């Protein structure tokens, strides 16, 4: 039973990691039906920003939660700025183009950002300090969970709830939903489309930055390639849950995390990815639009 | 039909050159053939050995040559391709090579050996690491100054069983050629020795976001030591997660982990980790002299396998001197009986053709640096 619980919480952590990145994918897809391949790179850039800022603060002799807050703030601002710029540079000029064009543009942006970080920083792995405070009560009540894992799981849950509320009840959220339903109609009734899309990219990138700080603290090392691998898994999770749906992205990520964890624990880690993708295929055969996705309605 | 004629013609020419080559044997130089990749994308593996041979020949000639004759280096390029290596070998034989230093790549070496074997020529490689080359027993006149691929796995396995004295071992790898090969050999050695049990054998996914499930599995299996075949990024993740879960399990790995980046990334969690790596030759005066000679002659730092090539050339010429003959069997016997001082240390060869005393040492992270630790005398000598 202990073994089962260990695997369960391991999978929960892994799923939460995927979810933090998957949310950004699914938001952007929900609004402009674009698979933003550069999203993983935003997460990677946020980790690098966090590393640089936290090292600078450590040099100043700062310690404790203040470092975490300042680092996270810097990473969020920097990542949001990148997300905003990427959209303006690579996607906005192609908004009226066929759907394949922005997709290629996204892949290009992803490769560009990876190489830019590799050349400007390094291609080596860098150690990432654990910025999260140690929580003694976690070890006491949840013996299977470390403080970092606890942080990741709680943050993912809070972010998901916050995001759902934002989309349901705020003006910005309403504008987003309107744009997602019918861009031209939304424009006609006075929704500022460009601003709404920019907002989506800024929020998605900020989430990736939160993920970047937490995940890098958990893994303890970063390099320019982490965004690609995490991005692929997060994208899979978003499709599994139904791309465009926010609770779907989280559910898909958790299902993916658990599948990998249990497959490794009870079968063999040689087949970790095989199980994950077999599950993806099976779910998509039964529910082609994902676990919580709405079936695509033909727009007339 | 035309093709048959052409084949016949080529055979005639080859036979003729072989005969001519035979007469060339009477010439008064000792011919050291050097075969390997001297051009193409793998030239960086082959050229250092060729330069080493030239330096050694120069050194011997300055001292009056071998058996009173000057040493002549005959270099032939095989671009590391097995299909070219056969031709390279025939060319060297026809030019009258007495002994051959080469080839560089394992595949090319294997095909070329079929040719040398028939002519009973002693061949010594500085870099071909495929275990089969010596272990199959097919090539009695083949020697090498580099440890075979399985030597490292054997060191890791024996270190765990004989020095750390563990009974339950988990063997992990990263599914890559290098890591998986090492893990397979380690598993084989442990199972054959019957001194310990492989309680877990598994391939992990390189680059995954975390390895908590695998770490759980190691814990569940009750392993006292982990032998990991692979590179440092995954190793550091696994070690960090093991230590965070307060697991005291020994972690033993390979050359891919014996890298300072591993210590930098894993930080304090790296303490106590074992990794095998090539023997440290940087303090050997002969190695220092050989590198200095290279710098003087070629105005650059020597590349891969330079010291292995240097040692091989020295061993070959020394064996001809000791055997007082260039006949294959006599040279081979001298290589097995007379030790020679080389940049790799004092070496001679075992009956299969592997150099004794060349190979890997075990290192452990102590206070943030890799420090050599003693393996048992038996483990180091026996190979």
Boltz contact constraints between the chains, C-beta under 6 A:
constraints:
  - contact:
      token1: [A, 3]
      token2: [B, 220]
      max_distance: 6.0
  - contact:
      token1: [A, 6]
      token2: [B, 216]
      max_distance: 6.0
  - contact:
      token1: [A, 7]
      token2: [B, 213]
      max_distance: 6.0
  - contact:
      token1: [A, 10]
      token2: [B, 212]
      max_distance: 6.0
  - contact:
      token1: [A, 10]
      token2: [B, 213]
      max_distance: 6.0
  - contact:
      token1: [A, 14]
      token2: [B, 210]
      max_distance: 6.0
  - contact:
      token1: [A, 17]
      token2: [B, 209]
      max_distance: 6.0
  - contact:
      token1: [A, 125]
      token2: [B, 233]
      max_distance: 6.0
  - contact:
      token1: [A, 125]
      token2: [B, 261]
      max_distance: 6.0
  - contact:
      token1: [A, 125]
      token2: [B, 265]
      max_distance: 6.0
  - contact:
      token1: [A, 127]
      token2: [B, 264]
      max_distance: 6.0
  - contact:
      token1: [A, 127]
      token2: [B, 265]
      max_distance: 6.0
  - contact:
      token1: [A, 127]
      token2: [B, 267]
      max_distance: 6.0
  - contact:
      token1: [A, 220]
      token2: [B, 240]
      max_distance: 6.0
  - contact:
      token1: [A, 221]
      token2: [B, 265]
      max_distance: 6.0
  - contact:
      token1: [A, 229]
      token2: [B, 207]
      max_distance: 6.0
  - contact:
      token1: [A, 261]
      token2: [B, 213]
      max_distance: 6.0
  - contact:
      token1: [A, 264]
      token2: [B, 213]
      max_distance: 6.0
  - contact:
      token1: [A, 264]
      token2: [B, 214]
      max_distance: 6.0
  - contact:
      token1: [A, 265]
      token2: [B, 213]
      max_distance: 6.0
  - contact:
      token1: [A, 265]
      token2: [B, 217]
      max_distance: 6.0
  - contact:
      token1: [A, 268]
      token2: [B, 202]
      max_distance: 6.0
  - contact:
      token1: [A, 269]
      token2: [B, 202]
      max_distance: 6.0
  - contact:
      token1: [A, 269]
      token2: [B, 204]
      max_distance: 6.0
  - contact:
      token1: [A, 269]
      token2: [B, 214]
      max_distance: 6.0
  - contact:
      token1: [A, 270]
      token2: [B, 203]
      max_distance: 6.0
  - contact:
      token1: [A, 272]
      token2: [B, 205]
      max_distance: 6.0
